[in-house]
Amino acid sequence: MSEASGDNPASVSNDAIRDEVQSWLADNWDPEAMKKGAFGPLGRDWTAKVVDAAWAATRWPKQWYGRDYNDAQARIVETEFARVGAPGTGQDRINLWANTVLTFGNEQFKKKYVPALLKSEINMCLLYSEPGAGSDLAGLRTRAERDGDEWVVNGQKVWTSGAATADYGMLVARTDWESPKHGGISFFFCPMKQPGVEVRPLRQITNESHFNEVFLTDVRIPATNLLGPLNGGWRVLQTALAYERSMMGEGARGPRSGAKGASEKGEEELIALAREAGRLSDPVLRQDIARVIAYKKLNALNTARAKAELEQGTSSPIMSLGKLAMSRILHEEAKLRTNLLDAGSLLESSDYPRAEDANFLTLNAYFTSIGGGTDQIQRNIIGERVLGLPKEPEVDRDVPFRSVRSS
Ligand SMILES: Cc1cc2nc3c(=O)[nH]c(=O)nc-3n(C[C@H](O)[C@H](O)[C@H](O)COP(=O)(O)OP(=O)(O)OC[C@H]3O[C@@H](n4cnc5c(N)ncnc54)[C@H](O)[C@@H]3O)c2cc1C
């Protein structure tokens, strides 16, 4: 074992970590090979290699593929990976599935699923929202009933991203109807490839189809797939949501090509776009460009602060700030790109990629301002849990769920 992966990570010098990761990348990373198959088996092989070498989740304990690094040490690894353009590290920050399982799974469960989740060997989806329970998720009515060594689930979910290809869904279902609404919910790891799961695709405003309705009829879940305590699913959900919001606060889709909208490249592109349009000297547009870039910089700093505060097993309301900021950035950037193109933004076709990008951004900005909890809900969370303002009135909060009226 090298110096950098010695027994006491706190005593390992930053230089030793940098040397070790640089030399590992020099021996293993081949960007040309990856370009050819980044999203196919080659991409998965690479991810598996990163996991086996303990670079995927360096803040995690050694027994779970990590190195017990503190945040500053982990950032060194992430910086070196980013420098050569290699993916696969930082999963302790962004892999919501693996983080949730690591936090709430028992030993057996973690052994079975943590490596598979880190190595992207299984596809996942989130079975949270229902037709009558989105912002008010604690009002969910999908039920899970115990039958021997299994749970039997009946109900309907909606807006489920990736359900068509998922092997498992993280499912919230009601297991106790006598408790108040937040208290009777449990969190399951639900096998999706079974006859009772019917997935119907929904068409989005961008003409894509990433999310679905999911009908659950007598779906069977092994009792061992309960994550966290029975009827204690609300807390598990808060942790999973915090990771999701953190991911959404950190990055979002830019143009349709899938490039990140919040990148440095995006900033240069805005300036290039203004130059191309001959409007770089327009003081109002210059101010708008500067505002978008400032939002992006501020959000990156705020996200770093929130990440530092997110410890295993806790949820951080500050993540809501990052998600809200990213939503604002996306809407502002879309508006700016449209303004820069002026009437040219109406020329929507593959012959006018600038217009396609601007229009896609305009429509897709709603992904971040609705998915994972809407902007209004993030503002409520910030008001109540960050600023300490009085809570919204909730007349059904302490009522047994069976007696709560539904529309
Ligand atoms: C791109 C995308 C992907 C998604 N992926 C998934 C997924 O994989 N799995 C999943 O389970 N769900 C997913 N969702 C669903 C998403 O979480 C819900 O759409 C969201 O929580 C809002 O719920 P709703 O659509 O039922 O809206 P509603 O809750 O009906 O809200 C309607 C409007 O009322 C406002 N509102 C509601 N309550 C309040 C309040 N108390 N204070 C102020 N305003 C309020 C909302 O902000 C919103 O503007 C996804 C959504 C999107 C857009």
The ligand as a MOL file (V3000), in Angstrom:
LIG
                    3D

  0  0  0     0  0            999 V3000
M  V30 BEGIN CTAB
M  V30 COUNTS 53 58 0 0 0
M  V30 BEGIN ATOM
M  V30 1 C -38.1710 16.5310 -15.1210 0
M  V30 2 C -38.8760 15.9250 -13.9410 0
M  V30 3 C -38.4540 14.6990 -13.4600 0
M  V30 4 C -39.1190 14.1350 -12.3760 0
M  V30 5 N -38.6960 12.9000 -11.9430 0
M  V30 6 C -39.3460 12.3130 -10.9390 0
M  V30 7 C -38.9850 11.0060 -10.5140 0
M  V30 8 O -38.0680 10.3790 -11.0640 0
M  V30 9 N -39.6810 10.4350 -9.5160 0
M  V30 10 C -40.6970 11.0760 -8.9020 0
M  V30 11 O -41.2810 10.5020 -7.9790 0
M  V30 12 N -41.1080 12.3090 -9.2720 0
M  V30 13 C -40.4440 12.9410 -10.2880 0
M  V30 14 N -40.8380 14.1960 -10.6960 0
M  V30 15 C -42.0050 14.8030 -10.0820 0
M  V30 16 C -41.7030 16.0340 -9.2250 0
M  V30 17 O -41.0420 15.6840 -8.0520 0
M  V30 18 C -43.0640 16.7130 -8.9720 0
M  V30 19 O -43.5420 17.1620 -10.2160 0
M  V30 20 C -42.9250 17.8770 -8.0120 0
M  V30 21 O -42.6330 17.4380 -6.7310 0
M  V30 22 C -44.2070 18.7270 -7.9880 0
M  V30 23 O -45.3280 17.9570 -7.7460 0
M  V30 24 P -46.6290 18.0720 -8.6790 0
M  V30 25 O -46.1860 17.9490 -10.1010 0
M  V30 26 O -47.6310 17.1030 -8.1660 0
M  V30 27 O -47.1330 19.5610 -8.4830 0
M  V30 28 P -48.0670 20.1020 -7.3110 0
M  V30 29 O -47.5600 19.6250 -6.0050 0
M  V30 30 O -49.4890 19.8040 -7.6410 0
M  V30 31 O -47.8070 21.6600 -7.4050 0
M  V30 32 C -48.4670 22.5090 -8.3480 0
M  V30 33 C -48.0020 23.9420 -8.1270 0
M  V30 34 O -48.3840 24.3850 -6.8010 0
M  V30 35 C -47.2480 24.8600 -6.0820 0
M  V30 36 N -47.3640 24.4900 -4.6660 0
M  V30 37 C -47.7580 23.2920 -4.1640 0
M  V30 38 N -47.7160 23.3030 -2.8230 0
M  V30 39 C -47.2510 24.5370 -2.4600 0
M  V30 40 C -46.9690 25.1590 -1.2130 0
M  V30 41 N -47.1580 24.5120 -0.0550 0
M  V30 42 N -46.4900 26.4310 -1.2160 0
M  V30 43 C -46.2920 27.1020 -2.3870 0
M  V30 44 N -46.5540 26.5660 -3.6030 0
M  V30 45 C -47.0080 25.2880 -3.6420 0
M  V30 46 C -46.0690 24.1370 -6.7180 0
M  V30 47 O -44.8600 24.8610 -6.5140 0
M  V30 48 C -46.4630 24.0860 -8.1890 0
M  V30 49 O -46.1540 25.3030 -8.8130 0
M  V30 50 C -40.1970 14.7950 -11.7740 0
M  V30 51 C -40.6220 16.0320 -12.2770 0
M  V30 52 C -39.9700 16.6040 -13.3430 0
M  V30 53 C -40.4300 17.9280 -13.8750 0
M  V30 END ATOM
M  V30 BEGIN BOND
M  V30 1 1 1 2
M  V30 2 1 2 3
M  V30 3 2 2 52
M  V30 4 2 3 4
M  V30 5 1 4 5
M  V30 6 1 4 50
M  V30 7 2 5 6
M  V30 8 1 6 7
M  V30 9 1 6 13
M  V30 10 2 7 8
M  V30 11 1 7 9
M  V30 12 1 9 10
M  V30 13 2 10 11
M  V30 14 1 10 12
M  V30 15 2 12 13
M  V30 16 1 13 14
M  V30 17 1 14 15
M  V30 18 1 14 50
M  V30 19 1 15 16
M  V30 20 1 16 17
M  V30 21 1 16 18
M  V30 22 1 18 19
M  V30 23 1 18 20
M  V30 24 1 20 21
M  V30 25 1 20 22
M  V30 26 1 22 23
M  V30 27 1 23 24
M  V30 28 2 24 25
M  V30 29 1 24 26
M  V30 30 1 24 27
M  V30 31 1 27 28
M  V30 32 2 28 29
M  V30 33 1 28 30
M  V30 34 1 28 31
M  V30 35 1 31 32
M  V30 36 1 32 33
M  V30 37 1 33 34
M  V30 38 1 33 48
M  V30 39 1 34 35
M  V30 40 1 35 36
M  V30 41 1 35 46
M  V30 42 1 36 37
M  V30 43 1 36 45
M  V30 44 2 37 38
M  V30 45 1 38 39
M  V30 46 1 39 40
M  V30 47 2 39 45
M  V30 48 1 40 41
M  V30 49 2 40 42
M  V30 50 1 42 43
M  V30 51 2 43 44
M  V30 52 1 44 45
M  V30 53 1 46 47
M  V30 54 1 46 48
M  V30 55 1 48 49
M  V30 56 2 50 51
M  V30 57 1 51 52
M  V30 58 1 52 53
M  V30 END BOND
M  V30 END CTAB
M  END
